[in-house]
Amino acid sequence: MAVSREQESLVHVLAHEGGYSNHPDDPGGATMKGVTQRVYDAYRRSKGLAPRSVKAITSQELFEIYDRQYWDAVKGDQLPAGVDYVVFDGAVNSGPKQSIIWLQRALGSLYEGRVDGVMGLGTIAAVQSCNDHDALIDRICDLRLAFLRHLTTWPTFGKGWGARVAEVRSIGQAWATGATPQAASFVDGGQAKAFIEDARTAPAVAPADAATGAGAGGLGVSGYLYDLQSQLSPFSYTSEWIGKVVVILAIVSALLAIGGIGWRWYAKLKAKRFAAALGAV
């Protein structure tokens, strides 16, 4: 059995997490060394202990939470060097399910199961059949970064997240290739939790349908007015006035229809990109 890298990985994760934080925009809320108050409360309840501030978490409690809720959840001891740390760090920041989804997607054709965020036998087998862990780590980190960029919290925490993922990539690839990894460093914002619940929404297609419908209706009205113009042609002034209305209405209607079609194309393209970045496809 391979030597566990849990302790080494935890050292790097804790460096990224820093100490206590409670940023108003952080969906994790009050957090101490990466453990949120909600997670700590659940842990204390499971032990039959009274709740208390996460600031008072002990080293033993911290290790047990990281061990059971994150390392064991991603089956870290069954993953190759470097990949174990990368998946572990992602689990701490965005939850085990999301981090496993990045791994499953990064495996590509090697993984034939469902992309469900469950570290089952199929996922483990696919990882073990991969002969380029360096490249696998690259793909995992690319997917993670794309996910982060599609969160509403990216403008606030993007700089920190970007720095964290860059270091995770470097450290993971060093382990994967047998090199000595750099020391992890804390960048403010990088410790903020990044959950899919905070994903931005894709542009809606309803405005496109409304614009296209209005454009089509306007073209119909302009056609009716054109026929009316022909009937009123003996009355030159009225005919000329209607002609101008017909031209303006036809132009506006055509622009609405074209704009609606264009927006629908844009919205569908963005929705597809959103789904890909968030792991929905």
MARTOR-188682 format. One line per field, with one value per residue: residue in one letter; x, y negated, z of N, C-alpha, C in turn. Coordinates in steps of 0.2 Angstrom, whole numbers. Layout:
BEGIN
res c(a/...)
nc1 c(X/...)
nc2 c(Y/...)
nc3 c(Z/...)
cac1 c(X/...)
cac2 c(Y/...)
cac3 c(Z/...)
cc1 c(X/...)
cc2 c(Y/...)
cc3 c(Z/...)
This chain:
BEGIN
res c(m/a/v/s/r/e/q/e/s/l/v/h/v/l/a/h/e/g/g/y/s/n/h/p/d/d/p/g/g/a/t/m/k/g/v/t/q/r/v/y/d/a/y/r/r/s/k/g/l/a/p/r/s/v/k/a/i/t/s/q/e/l/f/e/i/y/d/r/q/y/w/d/a/v/k/g/d/q/l/p/a/g/v/d/y/v/v/f/d/g/a/v/n/s/g/p/k/q/s/i/i/w/l/q/r/a/l/g/s/l/y/e/g/r/v/d/g/v/m/g/l/g/t/i/a/a/v/q/s/c/n/d/h/d/a/l/i/d/r/i/c/d/l/r/l/a/f/l/r/h/l/t/t/w/p/t/f/g/k/g/w/g/a/r/v/a/e/v/r/s/i/g/q/a/w/a/t/g/a/t/p/q/a/a/s/f/v/d/g/g/q/a/k/a/f/i/e/d/a/r/t/a/p/a/v/a/p/a/d/a/a/t/g/a/g/a/g/g/l/g/v/s/g/y/l/y/d/l/q/s/q/l/s/p/f/s/y/t/s/e/w/i/g/k/v/v/v/i/l/a/i/v/s/a/l/l/a/i/g/g/i/g/w/r/w/y/a/k/l/k/a/k/r/f/a/a/a/l/g/a/v)
nc1 c(4/3/11/3/-2/-9/-6/4/-2/-13/-5/-2/-15/-20/-12/-16/-29/-28/-32/-45/-60/-73/-80/-93/-97/-94/-100/-98/-98/-94/-78/-65/-49/-52/-63/-80/-93/-105/-101/-93/-103/-111/-102/-99/-112/-113/-104/-110/-108/-109/-114/-102/-91/-83/-71/-65/-61/-51/-35/-36/-49/-50/-41/-49/-60/-56/-50/-61/-72/-67/-53/-55/-68/-65/-57/-43/-31/-31/-28/-16/0/0/-12/-20/-19/-23/-37/-41/-39/-48/-60/-61/-62/-74/-82/-83/-91/-91/-77/-74/-82/-75/-63/-68/-73/-61/-54/-59/-61/-57/-64/-79/-91/-105/-105/-105/-100/-97/-85/-82/-79/-77/-72/-60/-53/-52/-44/-32/-29/-24/-10/-3/-2/2/-3/-17/-19/-17/-29/-39/-37/-40/-53/-58/-55/-62/-75/-75/-74/-87/-95/-105/-98/-85/-80/-77/-69/-60/-47/-40/-44/-39/-25/-23/-27/-17/-6/-10/-10/3/10/4/7/21/22/17/27/38/45/51/39/33/31/15/6/-3/-16/-27/-44/-43/-47/-61/-76/-82/-96/-108/-120/-119/-118/-118/-132/-137/-140/-157/-168/-181/-182/-177/-187/-198/-194/-192/-205/-212/-205/-209/-223/-223/-219/-229/-239/-234/-235/-249/-251/-245/-253/-264/-259/-258/-271/-275/-268/-273/-275/-263/-256/-260/-256/-242/-238/-242/-233/-221/-222/-224/-211/-203/-208/-206/-192/-189/-196/-189/-176/-179/-183/-171/-163/-168/-167/-153/-150/-156/-147/-135/-139/-141/-129/-121/-128/-124/-110/-110/-116/-106/-95/-100/-101/-113/-114)
nc2 c(6/-11/-25/-36/-53/-62/-70/-78/-84/-91/-100/-109/-113/-119/-130/-138/-140/-149/-158/-163/-168/-179/-184/-195/-192/-179/-163/-153/-158/-161/-155/-144/-140/-134/-126/-127/-136/-129/-116/-113/-113/-102/-92/-93/-90/-76/-71/-72/-83/-100/-115/-127/-141/-141/-146/-141/-128/-113/-106/-92/-90/-97/-90/-77/-81/-86/-74/-64/-71/-76/-71/-56/-56/-59/-48/-49/-41/-32/-38/-44/-51/-69/-70/-66/-77/-88/-85/-84/-97/-104/-98/-103/-117/-118/-107/-89/-82/-91/-93/-79/-78/-87/-79/-67/-72/-77/-66/-61/-51/-40/-37/-30/-30/-38/-56/-60/-64/-55/-45/-31/-14/-14/-26/-27/-16/-22/-32/-26/-20/-30/-37/-48/-59/-72/-79/-76/-83/-96/-97/-95/-107/-117/-115/-118/-131/-137/-134/-142/-155/-157/-160/-170/-176/-178/-191/-196/-187/-182/-185/-179/-166/-162/-163/-153/-141/-141/-139/-126/-118/-119/-113/-100/-95/-95/-85/-74/-72/-68/-79/-91/-100/-117/-128/-131/-146/-159/-168/-182/-180/-168/-158/-158/-150/-141/-138/-128/-133/-147/-150/-160/-164/-159/-169/-173/-166/-171/-185/-185/-178/-186/-198/-193/-188/-201/-207/-200/-202/-215/-216/-210/-220/-230/-226/-225/-239/-243/-238/-246/-258/-257/-257/-269/-277/-287/-298/-308/-314/-307/-294/-296/-298/-287/-278/-282/-278/-264/-261/-264/-256/-243/-243/-244/-233/-222/-224/-221/-207/-201/-205/-197/-184/-184/-186/-175/-165/-169/-168/-154/-149/-154/-148/-135/-136/-139/-128/-119/-124/-123/-110/-103/-96)
nc3 c(0/-4/3/13/9/16/27/23/12/19/26/16/12/23/24/13/18/29/44/55/47/41/30/23/10/8/5/14/27/44/47/51/49/37/40/42/52/51/47/58/69/65/67/81/86/81/90/102/108/115/105/99/96/81/81/92/89/91/88/86/83/71/63/62/56/43/39/39/32/21/15/16/10/-3/-6/-4/-1/-11/-23/-35/-32/-30/-38/-28/-19/-26/-29/-16/-11/-19/-14/-1/-3/-12/-9/-8/-18/-29/-32/-36/-47/-56/-57/-63/-75/-81/-83/-95/-109/-103/-92/-90/-84/-75/-73/-58/-46/-37/-29/-35/-39/-52/-55/-48/-55/-67/-65/-61/-73/-80/-87/-87/-76/-73/-84/-81/-69/-74/-82/-72/-64/-74/-76/-64/-62/-73/-68/-56/-61/-66/-55/-45/-35/-40/-44/-32/-25/-34/-38/-27/-27/-40/-38/-28/-35/-45/-37/-32/-43/-47/-36/-35/-48/-46/-36/-44/-53/-46/-41/-29/-21/-21/-7/0/0/8/1/2/1/-7/2/3/2/-12/-20/-30/-29/-30/-43/-58/-68/-84/-99/-102/-114/-116/-119/-132/-139/-137/-144/-157/-160/-159/-170/-181/-180/-182/-195/-202/-199/-206/-219/-221/-220/-231/-241/-239/-242/-256/-260/-256/-265/-274/-266/-263/-252/-241/-245/-246/-233/-226/-233/-228/-215/-216/-221/-210/-200/-205/-206/-192/-187/-194/-188/-175/-176/-182/-172/-161/-165/-166/-152/-146/-152/-146/-132/-131/-134/-123/-113/-115/-113/-100/-94/-97/-90/-77/-75/-79/-90)
cac1 c(0/7/12/-2/1/-14/-3/8/-8/-16/-1/-3/-22/-21/-8/-21/-35/-27/-35/-52/-63/-80/-82/-100/-99/-91/-105/-96/-99/-88/-74/-58/-44/-56/-69/-86/-97/-110/-98/-91/-109/-113/-97/-100/-118/-111/-100/-114/-106/-113/-111/-98/-89/-78/-64/-62/-59/-45/-31/-38/-56/-48/-39/-54/-65/-52/-49/-67/-76/-63/-49/-59/-73/-62/-53/-36/-26/-32/-26/-9/3/-2/-19/-24/-19/-27/-44/-42/-40/-54/-65/-61/-65/-80/-86/-81/-94/-89/-71/-74/-84/-69/-59/-72/-73/-54/-52/-61/-64/-54/-70/-85/-97/-109/-102/-110/-97/-96/-78/-84/-74/-76/-68/-54/-50/-50/-38/-27/-27/-21/-3/0/-5/4/-8/-23/-19/-19/-36/-43/-37/-43/-60/-60/-54/-68/-81/-74/-76/-94/-99/-107/-93/-79/-77/-74/-63/-57/-39/-37/-45/-34/-18/-24/-28/-11/-2/-12/-8/11/12/1/12/28/22/16/33/43/49/49/34/34/27/9/5/-10/-18/-33/-49/-43/-50/-68/-80/-84/-101/-111/-126/-118/-116/-122/-137/-136/-145/-163/-170/-187/-182/-176/-193/-202/-191/-193/-212/-213/-203/-214/-229/-223/-218/-236/-243/-231/-238/-256/-251/-243/-259/-268/-256/-260/-278/-276/-263/-275/-274/-256/-253/-261/-252/-235/-237/-242/-227/-215/-224/-222/-204/-200/-211/-203/-185/-189/-198/-184/-171/-182/-183/-164/-160/-171/-163/-146/-150/-157/-141/-130/-141/-140/-121/-119/-130/-120/-104/-111/-117/-99/-91/-102/-101/-119/-114)
cac2 c(0/-17/-29/-41/-60/-66/-75/-83/-88/-95/-106/-114/-116/-124/-137/-141/-142/-154/-157/-164/-173/-179/-189/-195/-189/-172/-159/-148/-161/-160/-149/-144/-136/-130/-123/-132/-135/-124/-109/-112/-112/-96/-88/-93/-86/-69/-68/-73/-89/-107/-119/-132/-145/-137/-149/-137/-121/-110/-103/-85/-91/-99/-84/-73/-84/-85/-67/-60/-74/-78/-66/-50/-57/-58/-42/-51/-36/-27/-42/-44/-57/-75/-70/-66/-83/-92/-83/-85/-104/-106/-96/-108/-123/-118/-101/-83/-81/-96/-91/-73/-80/-89/-73/-63/-76/-78/-59/-61/-44/-34/-36/-28/-30/-44/-61/-61/-67/-49/-42/-24/-9/-16/-32/-25/-12/-26/-36/-21/-18/-36/-36/-55/-62/-79/-82/-75/-88/-102/-97/-96/-114/-121/-114/-121/-138/-139/-134/-148/-161/-157/-161/-177/-179/-179/-198/-198/-182/-179/-185/-174/-159/-161/-162/-147/-136/-141/-135/-119/-115/-118/-108/-94/-93/-93/-78/-69/-71/-67/-84/-94/-105/-124/-129/-135/-153/-162/-174/-184/-178/-161/-154/-159/-144/-142/-133/-129/-137/-154/-151/-165/-161/-160/-173/-170/-166/-174/-192/-184/-176/-192/-202/-189/-189/-208/-209/-196/-205/-222/-215/-209/-226/-235/-223/-228/-246/-244/-237/-251/-263/-256/-258/-276/-281/-294/-304/-308/-316/-302/-289/-297/-298/-279/-275/-283/-274/-257/-260/-264/-250/-238/-243/-242/-226/-218/-224/-217/-200/-199/-205/-192/-178/-184/-185/-168/-161/-171/-165/-147/-148/-156/-143/-129/-137/-139/-121/-115/-126/-121/-103/-101/-92)
cac3 c(0/-5/9/13/8/19/32/18/8/24/28/10/12/29/22/9/21/34/51/55/42/41/25/22/4/8/7/20/33/49/45/55/45/32/43/43/58/50/48/65/73/64/70/88/87/80/96/108/112/114/100/101/91/77/83/98/86/93/82/85/80/64/59/61/51/37/38/37/28/14/13/15/5/-10/-6/-5/-1/-17/-28/-36/-30/-34/-40/-22/-16/-30/-28/-9/-10/-22/-10/5/-6/-16/-8/-11/-24/-35/-34/-39/-54/-60/-59/-68/-82/-83/-85/-102/-111/-98/-87/-94/-79/-74/-70/-53/-40/-32/-30/-35/-41/-59/-55/-46/-60/-73/-62/-61/-79/-83/-87/-87/-70/-74/-88/-78/-65/-78/-84/-66/-62/-79/-75/-57/-63/-77/-63/-52/-65/-67/-49/-44/-30/-43/-44/-25/-23/-40/-37/-22/-30/-46/-35/-25/-40/-48/-33/-31/-49/-47/-31/-38/-53/-43/-33/-49/-57/-42/-39/-23/-22/-17/-1/-1/3/9/-3/4/-4/-9/7/2/-1/-19/-21/-36/-28/-31/-50/-61/-72/-91/-102/-104/-121/-117/-123/-139/-142/-138/-149/-164/-161/-161/-176/-186/-180/-185/-203/-204/-199/-212/-225/-221/-222/-238/-245/-238/-246/-263/-260/-255/-269/-277/-261/-263/-246/-236/-247/-244/-225/-225/-236/-223/-209/-218/-221/-203/-196/-208/-203/-185/-186/-196/-183/-169/-178/-182/-165/-157/-168/-163/-145/-145/-153/-140/-126/-131/-134/-116/-108/-116/-110/-92/-92/-97/-84/-70/-74/-80/-96)
cc1 c(4/6/7/1/-4/-11/1/3/-11/-12/-2/-10/-23/-17/-13/-27/-34/-30/-42/-54/-70/-82/-89/-102/-97/-97/-104/-97/-93/-85/-67/-54/-47/-62/-74/-89/-102/-107/-96/-97/-111/-108/-98/-106/-117/-107/-104/-112/-110/-110/-106/-94/-83/-71/-61/-60/-52/-41/-34/-45/-55/-46/-44/-59/-62/-52/-55/-71/-73/-59/-52/-64/-71/-57/-46/-31/-26/-30/-19/-7/2/-9/-23/-24/-23/-35/-46/-43/-46/-60/-66/-64/-72/-84/-83/-84/-92/-82/-70/-77/-79/-64/-62/-72/-66/-52/-54/-64/-61/-60/-76/-92/-100/-105/-106/-107/-96/-89/-79/-78/-72/-71/-61/-50/-48/-44/-31/-24/-24/-14/1/-4/-4/-2/-15/-24/-21/-26/-41/-43/-40/-50/-62/-60/-60/-74/-81/-76/-83/-98/-100/-102/-86/-76/-74/-68/-59/-49/-36/-38/-40/-27/-18/-23/-21/-6/-3/-10/0/13/10/6/19/28/21/22/39/47/47/45/36/30/21/9/-2/-11/-26/-39/-49/-46/-58/-71/-82/-89/-105/-118/-125/-116/-121/-127/-135/-141/-151/-165/-177/-187/-181/-183/-198/-200/-193/-201/-214/-211/-207/-220/-229/-222/-225/-240/-241/-234/-245/-256/-249/-249/-263/-265/-258/-267/-279/-271/-266/-275/-267/-253/-254/-256/-245/-234/-237/-236/-221/-216/-222/-215/-201/-202/-207/-196/-185/-191/-192/-178/-173/-181/-176/-161/-162/-168/-156/-145/-151/-151/-136/-132/-140/-133/-119/-121/-126/-113/-105/-112/-110/-95/-93/-103/-108/-120/-108)
cc2 c(-6/-21/-35/-48/-64/-71/-80/-88/-93/-101/-112/-117/-121/-131/-141/-144/-148/-153/-158/-169/-173/-185/-189/-192/-181/-167/-154/-151/-161/-154/-150/-138/-131/-127/-128/-131/-129/-117/-108/-110/-105/-91/-87/-89/-78/-66/-69/-79/-96/-111/-125/-136/-141/-140/-144/-129/-119/-107/-96/-85/-93/-94/-79/-75/-83/-78/-63/-64/-76/-72/-59/-50/-56/-52/-44/-46/-31/-31/-43/-51/-63/-75/-70/-73/-88/-91/-85/-93/-107/-104/-101/-115/-123/-112/-95/-82/-85/-94/-84/-74/-82/-84/-69/-66/-76/-71/-58/-54/-38/-33/-35/-28/-37/-49/-63/-63/-61/-46/-34/-20/-11/-22/-31/-21/-17/-30/-32/-19/-24/-36/-43/-59/-70/-82/-82/-81/-95/-102/-98/-104/-118/-121/-118/-129/-141/-139/-141/-154/-162/-158/-168/-180/-179/-186/-199/-193/-179/-179/-180/-167/-157/-160/-155/-141/-136/-137/-128/-115/-114/-113/-101/-91/-91/-86/-73/-67/-69/-72/-87/-100/-112/-124/-133/-141/-155/-168/-176/-183/-171/-156/-154/-153/-146/-136/-134/-133/-144/-155/-156/-161/-163/-165/-170/-171/-170/-181/-191/-182/-181/-196/-199/-190/-196/-210/-206/-200/-212/-221/-214/-215/-230/-232/-225/-235/-247/-243/-243/-257/-263/-258/-266/-281/-287/-300/-304/-309/-310/-296/-290/-296/-290/-276/-276/-278/-266/-256/-259/-258/-244/-237/-241/-235/-221/-218/-220/-209/-197/-199/-199/-185/-178/-183/-178/-163/-162/-167/-157/-145/-149/-150/-136/-130/-137/-132/-117/-117/-124/-114/-100/-97/-87)
cc3 c(0/2/8/13/12/23/28/15/13/26/22/10/17/28/18/12/26/40/50/50/43/36/23/15/3/10/13/27/38/48/49/52/40/34/45/49/57/50/55/70/72/67/77/90/86/86/102/112/110/109/103/95/87/78/88/95/88/87/81/81/72/60/57/56/44/35/35/32/21/12/11/10/-2/-11/-8/-6/-7/-23/-29/-33/-34/-35/-33/-18/-19/-29/-20/-8/-13/-17/-4/3/-9/-14/-11/-18/-30/-37/-38/-46/-58/-62/-64/-75/-85/-86/-93/-104/-107/-93/-91/-90/-79/-71/-64/-46/-35/-34/-29/-38/-49/-60/-53/-51/-66/-71/-63/-68/-83/-82/-87/-82/-70/-78/-85/-73/-68/-80/-78/-64/-67/-78/-69/-59/-68/-72/-59/-55/-67/-61/-48/-39/-34/-43/-37/-23/-28/-40/-32/-24/-36/-43/-32/-30/-44/-44/-32/-37/-49/-42/-33/-43/-51/-40/-38/-53/-53/-40/-32/-24/-18/-11/-3/3/3/5/-1/-1/-7/-4/6/-1/-8/-21/-27/-35/-29/-39/-53/-66/-79/-94/-104/-111/-122/-121/-130/-142/-143/-143/-156/-165/-163/-168/-182/-186/-183/-193/-205/-204/-205/-218/-226/-223/-229/-243/-245/-242/-254/-264/-260/-260/-272/-272/-259/-256/-241/-238/-245/-237/-223/-227/-231/-217/-210/-218/-214/-199/-199/-206/-196/-183/-188/-191/-177/-171/-178/-175/-160/-159/-165/-156/-143/-146/-148/-134/-125/-131/-126/-112/-109/-112/-102/-90/-92/-91/-77/-70/-75/-86/-96)
